[in-house]
Amino acid sequence: MKKEIVLTLWVLSFIAMVVLADPYKISFWISFGLFGYFSVYIEKHNKRFEHEDK
């Protein structure tokens, strides 16, 4: 994935997680899972993202 797409999805999942801050709703846990997934993805592919800017 491109860096801009990943960062956009990461920010949107964080916003959704904050807005849906009710731990009894499944939508909160889905956005929490997506936020965690994209956080790990960004950390794992950090070197590639740095080279993508050049």
Helices and strands as residue ranges (DSSP letters): H 3-19, H 26-44, H 46-52
